[in-house]
């Protein structure tokens, strides 16, 4: 399960899923609730090993 899968199921952008996961304040309460419900339902856990690939730090 990836952030892309969560975004597709919620019908929103991957960036919005990322903002919810990083607890950004610029997400509507409705979107936050929907995304969090999907995260809980699908047992999504961010992959710690993927973070260095995105930030290009090893």
C-alpha positions as CSV (number, residue, x, y, z in Angstrom):
1,X,0.0,0.0,0.0
2,X,1.4,3.4,-1.0
3,X,0.4,7.0,-0.7
4,X,-0.7,6.8,-4.4
5,X,-3.1,4.0,-3.5
6,X,-4.6,6.1,-0.6
7,X,-4.9,9.1,-2.8
8,X,-6.7,7.2,-5.6
9,X,-9.2,5.7,-3.1
10,X,-9.9,9.0,-1.5
11,X,-10.1,10.8,-4.9
12,X,-7.5,13.4,-3.9
13,X,-3.9,14.3,-4.7
14,X,-0.9,12.5,-3.4
15,X,0.3,15.8,-2.0
16,X,-2.7,16.1,0.2
17,X,-2.1,12.6,1.6
18,X,1.5,13.6,2.3
19,X,0.3,16.8,4.1
20,X,-2.0,14.7,6.3
21,X,0.8,12.3,7.1
22,X,3.1,15.2,8.0
23,X,0.4,16.9,10.0
24,X,0.3,20.1,8.0
25,X,-2.3,22.6,8.9
26,X,-3.4,23.5,5.4
27,X,-5.7,20.4,4.9
28,X,-9.5,20.7,5.3
29,X,-11.0,18.8,8.2
30,X,-13.1,16.7,5.7
31,X,-10.1,15.7,3.7
32,X,-8.0,14.9,6.8
33,X,-10.8,12.7,8.2
34,X,-11.3,10.8,5.0
35,X,-7.6,10.2,4.5
36,X,-7.0,9.2,8.1
37,X,-10.0,6.8,7.9
38,X,-8.5,5.1,4.8
39,X,-5.0,5.0,6.4
40,X,-6.5,3.2,9.4
41,X,-8.7,0.9,7.3
42,X,-5.9,-0.1,5.0
43,X,-3.3,-0.3,7.8
44,X,-1.0,2.0,5.9
45,X,2.5,2.5,7.4
46,X,5.0,4.7,5.7
47,X,8.1,2.9,4.6
48,X,11.1,4.2,6.5
49,X,13.5,2.8,3.9
50,X,11.9,4.9,1.2
51,X,12.6,8.2,2.9
52,X,16.3,8.4,2.0
53,X,15.4,7.7,-1.7
54,X,13.2,10.7,-1.7
55,X,15.5,13.0,0.2
56,X,18.6,11.6,-1.6
57,X,20.3,11.1,1.8
58,X,21.6,7.7,2.8
